[in-house]
Amino acid sequence: MSVTVVIGAQFGDEAKGKITDYLAANARYVVRTGGGPNAGHSIHLPEGQVVLHQLSCGVLRSGTIGVSGPGMVLQLAKLEQEIADLERRGLFRGELMISDRAHALLPVHEAEDAWEDELRARVSPAAALGTTRMGIGPAYADRASRFGVRIADLLRPAVLREQLQILYATKGHLGNLPPAETVAGELAEIAGRLAPYVRPTEPVLWQAIARGERLLLEGAQSALLDLDFGTYPFVTSSHPTSAGALVGSGIAPTEVTEVIGVAKAYATRVGSGPFPTEDTGPQGEFLRRTGGERGASTGRPRRCGWLDLVMLRYAARLNGFTSLAITKVDVLGGLDEIPVSNQYVLPDGTTVQEVLPTYADDLARAQPVYERFEGWPEIHARLKERIHHEGVRALPPALRRYLEHIAAEVGVPVEYLGYGPQREETVRLEPALGAGRRSAVSAWTG
């Protein structure tokens, strides 16, 4: 039996989709545990690029079942289009299950998302969150307030109409909403077409675990955007941590065998919020251009900067990482030197190494302290081929030292490496760099 959880260890966009797709080759079930159409997991197949938003990577693999889990908020029209696009391209190769406990993301949520963001900006321009305006926050808020509409409700017209009537009664501050009856009719129509995929998914997963089958839990967004433990209020509205993956799938914590944290060899962030290692100069632009750093869902340019080991240590403690996957090392190839932040200095002179300040404003004023590493050569086609076949032995010495430093500082071995965008440009390092290492995160002293 194996239950593996894949978690983004930074602000998102770490190539979680690429790592999950790589691991999905040996999984029976791949479960998306949270988020909705705001998440975009890019996978470069031989047939071309695929960006999955509400489907898990499992649907791309024959013999694998992709599950859109109970922790998600699903925009059904977009979900249906996503399925149709994959089928049209001949890439829908696995099977699909949709949890009946997931919630529906409705037009009212999209309207409310825009209204809320505009309200923040009017009151204080600095308070604008830069959300995707896809309705994620309002959908999760209604879920928590028990006004939400579950996928199961869509298959019962009387229940759906009653739920929408109650929900609309809470939205008097919004104008120009489509009539509830119109929304109910459209939802029921789409739900009827998706009904063959809808079922209680958690018993299916429990049975799979009992049979000893491999499960992969695919997180959306990332740990530093967690509603409670991220850079609040510049966060998402769910829990993209290992604990959240369990809630979003219905899997018990005792069933988990490994938690893989995915981090880029540098760092990026989309939208507003503190980013201590951001580089707004020519090198930041180099990272953006060379790494193709634009949001998969929004197309917005990503803010770029350097690897932040303070945040990576924090994410490791929060999620219980058993190994790391470091991606996009090819982007840094050819640089003379590479900065890495090992700690911060706060405005009061204190240093921070593993616990983030509670207030986003304090984090925004933190000054990173950098250690600089020798760069490695460009990772050209011949070197990629060698890494593919030889693994650790083919790594340039400077790249190996860089990865070993990450493992030593975070206290978690680097087991997977992404060295290019293509599906096959991922390798499991055997032995892992830092294998057998105990956590370097010190005991909490308050």
N, C-alpha and C positions, 0 to 999 in steps of 0.2 A: 504494500500500500504506500502511496506517495501523494501528499498534498503539498504543492508548492505555491507560495504566494509571491507575486512579483509587484514591487512597490517602487514608485518614483521617489528618489531620495532628494530631489531639489525642488524647483518651482514648476515642474512639468516639462514636457518636450525632451525628455532624456533618451528617447528611442525605446520606450517601454514596449511599444508594439513590435519592434524588431526583435527584442529579446524574447517576448512572449511567443511570437511566431516561431522562433528558433526552438524553443522548448516544447511548443505544441506538437512537434513532429513525433514526440513520444508520449503524448497525453491522449486520454480518451475523452475527457471533458475539459473545456476551457470556459471559465465563467467570468463575465464582466460583472463587477460587484458594485459599481456606483457610477454616478454621473449620467450624462445624457448626450444630446447632440453637440454640446460644447467641447467634448473631448474628441481629438482626432489622432488616431494611431496610424502612422504611415508605414507601409510595408512595400519594399521594392521587389516585385516578382519578376521572373523572366519575361512575363507578358506585359509588364509595365507597373506603374505605381498604383497602389490601392490605399485609400484612406478610409479606415473604419471609424465610425462615430458611435453607433449604438449596437453594433454586432461585435462579438469577440473574435479573436484571431482563429478560433477553432473552425469557423465556417470555411476557411480557405484550405483545409486539410481533409483529404479523403479519410474516412474512418474515424473522424473526430466530431464531437458534438459541441457546438458553440451555444453557450447559455447567456441570455441577457437576464441577469439575476434580479432578485427581489429588491436590492438596494438602488436600482436605477430609476430615473424618471425619463419616460420614453415619449418622444414626439412621434406619433404613429404614422403620420403622412411621410415624414422624413425616413422613418424606419422602413416603411414599405418601399420607398424609392431606393434606399440603400440595397435592399434585397434584390430589387429589379435590376439595378445597375450591375451587381455582381453576376446575376444570372445571364444578363445580356452579354457580358464579357466571357462567360464560361468559367468563372472563377468561384462560383458558389459550389464547393466540392464536398463540404461536410454536411452536417445536419444542424438544425436550429431548434432550440427550445426557448420560450419566453415565459418568465415567471408571472403567474397570475397575481402575485403580491407586489410586483413593480407598480409604480404610479404613472398615470398619464400626464404628460406635459401639454397644457391646453393653450389656445390662443389668448386667453385672459392672462396667463402667466407671462407670455411674451410682452403683452401690453404693459403689464405691471412692472416688469423688469426695466423697460425703457423709462417709465414714469418715475420709478425710484431713483434711477441713476441721474436723471435730469434734476430731480428734487435735491439730491446731494450736491450736485454741481452749483445749483442756484444758491443754496445756503452757504456753501463753502467750496470753492473750486478745488481746494486741496483734498476734499473728502470724496471726490469722484473716484469710483473703484475701477472704472474701465472694464465693466463686465462685457460678456459677449452679447448681452441683451436677447439671449435665447430662452429666457424664462426659467433658468435653473434654480436660482434663489427662491423666487416666489413659489415654484412647484414644491421645493423641499419645505418651505415655510408652511404651506397649506397641508402638506403631509404631517408635519409635526403638530399643527393646530387641529388636525382631524377633519379638515375640510376637503381633503384630497380625494381624487377619483382613481381607484385601482384598476388595473387591467381586467381583473375579474368582474368589476362592476360594468364594464362595457358590454359584457355578454348577457347582461340582464337589463333590458330597456327600462323597466320601471325603477330599478335601483339607480341607474344612470341619470334619469331625469330628476329624481329627487335629490341626488348628490349635486347635480349642477344647479338646481334651484337654490339650495343652501349656499353653495359656493358663490353664486352671483349676488346673493344678498350681502356678502361681505365686501363687494367690490364697487360700492357706490361712488368711490372717488375716481373711478376710471370712466372715461367716456368712449363712445363709438365702439362698443364691444359688439361682436356678432350675437344675434339672439341665441339664447340657451337652447331653444328647440332646434335651430339650425346646426349648432355644434353637436348636439346629441345625435342628430341624424347622420352627420358626417362621421362621427366617431363610431357609431354602431355599424356603419357600412364598412369602414376600414377594419374594424375589429372582427367582423364576419369573415373577411378574407384572411386575416391573420390567425383566426381561431384554431386551425390545425396545429399551430406551433405552441399555443398557450396551454400551460398545465402547472400544477404545483411542482416546482423544480427541486426543492430541498429533499423530499423523499427519494427522488431519483439519484441525487448525489450521495445520500447516505447509503443507498444500496450499492452504488458503485464502489464506495470506500470499503464496504463489507466484502465485496468481491475482489478487493485488492487492485482495483484499476487506478490509473494515474489521473489526478485532478490538478488543474492549473487555475489559480485565481488571479485574474488580470485586473489590476487596479487602474482607475482613471485618475487624471490629475496627479497630485503628488503630495508627499508628507508635509512640505512647508506651506501648503495651501489648506491644510486641515482646519476645519471650523474652530476647533478648540486649541490646537497646538501650533497652528501656522502663524503667519504674520498678520493677525487680526487687526483691522477688519478687511485687509486686502487678501482675502481667502475665498475658497469656494464654499458651497453650502452643505457639504457632506463630509465624510471622514475617509479620505484617501490614504489611510494607514493600514497596517496589517490587522489591527483590531477592527477597523471599519470593513475590511474585506471579509472578515468572518460574519459580521452582522449582515453584510450585503449579499451573502451567499447562503447563510443558514448552516455553515460548517462549524463544528465545535473546535475550540482552540487545541484540545488534546489530539486532534487529528492531523495537525500541521507538522510536516517534517522539515521544511526549510522555508526561509524567507529571504528572497533575493532583492537587494536594493540596487536600483539602476541609477547611475549618475554619468553625466557627460564628463569628459576630461577637462572641460571648462564649465561655464555656467551661463544660463539664459533665463530671462523672465519676460512674460507678456503682460501688459497692463501695468497698473500703478502698484506701488508698494515698495518697501525698502529693499535694497539690493547692494550690500556693502562692497562687493568686489566688481561692480559694474565699471566697465571701461568705456567712456564716452568719446574717446579719441580715435586715432587712426587704427590702433590695434583692435579696438572693439568693432569698428567697421570691417576690418579684415575678418574677424570671427563671423560676423553676420553674413558677409558675402561668401566666404569660403565654405561655411557650414550650411548655407542655404536657409538661414534662420528667419523663417516666417511661419506664423501660426497655421497649422494644418486645417483648422476649422474656420479661422477668420481671415487669414492672409496677412494679418498685421505683422510688421517687422518686430522681431524679438530684441529686447535689450540684451546685450552680451557683456560678459566679463570673465573672471578667472575662477578657478576651482576654489571653493570655500570649504575648508576642512572643519571649521567650527560648526557649520550647518550640517555637514555630513556626519560628524560625530553625534550631533543632536538627533538626526534622523535614525542613526544606527541604534541609539539607546531607545528611542520612541517605538521603533518597529521590531527590534530584536533581530536585526539582519544576521543571517548565518553566512552569507557571502555577498560579494559585490559584482556587478556587471558594469564595467567602465566602457563607455561608447564614444565614438567619433574621435578617437585618437588620431585618425588620419588628418583631421582638420588642422591639428597643431603641427603636423609634419613640416619640416623646413624652417621653423622658427629658431632663432639663435638661442633664446632663453624663454622660459615659461614661468610666470609668477604663480605661486600657490599661497593662499592665506591660511596660516596656522592658528592665528588668534586675532582678536580685536582689542583695541583700546577705546574705552568709552569716554565721554566728555569729562567724567569725574576722575579720570586717570586709572580706573580699575581695568583689569584685563579679563577677557572672556575667551574660553577655549572650547566649551562643550554645551553650554546652556544659553539659549537666546533670551534677550531681554523681553519682558512681557509686552512692553509698549512698542508699537511700530516706530514711533518717533525716535525712541532711544536707539533702536537698531539702525535707523536711517543715519544717525549721527556717529555710529561706530566707525572707527578707522581701522581698516584691515592691516595687519602686519604680514608682509610677504617674505617668503623664502623663494629664491629663484633657482630654477633647475635648468641644466643644459638641455637644449632641444634635441630632437631626433630627426633623422633624414625624412624626406618626403616618402610616404608609403605608396610607392609606384606598383604597377601591375605585377611585376616579378616578385617583389617583396610580399604582396598580398597572397600570391600563390604559395610562397614558402610558409607564411604564417598559417594558411589553410591546412597545409600538409604536416608541418613540423611543430606548430603551436609555440610553446614557450621558447624553444631553442632558436627560433627564427627572429625573435624580437630584438630590435636594436638595443644595445646596452643602456642608452639613455632612457628609452621608453620603459625598459624593465625597472630601472632605478626609480622612475617616476611612479610606477604602479606599486612597487615595494614600499615606497614612502607612504602612499595612500593607505595600504594595508596596515603598516606599522602605526600610523597616526590614528586611524579609525578603529583599529583592533579587529578588523574583519578581513578575511582573505579575499583577494580579487580572483574570481573563478571564471568569469566570462569577459570577453573582449570584443568590442565592435570596432572594426577598422575600415569600414566603408559602408555605403548605403544599401548595397545589394543583400538579398536574403542570405547568400552563402558567405558573406563577409562578416561572419560572427564565428568565434571559436571558443570552445571550452578549454581553459588552461589546465593542463595536467602535468605536474602537480600545480594546484592553485598557488599564486604568489601570496606568501604569508599563511600557507596551510598549517593548521594546527595551532594557530595563534589564538591566545585568549584575549578577551576584550581589553583594550587599553583604556576604556572609559573608566575613570576613577569612581570610587564610591561617592555617592552624593553626600555632601557635608552641610548643606543648608546655606 
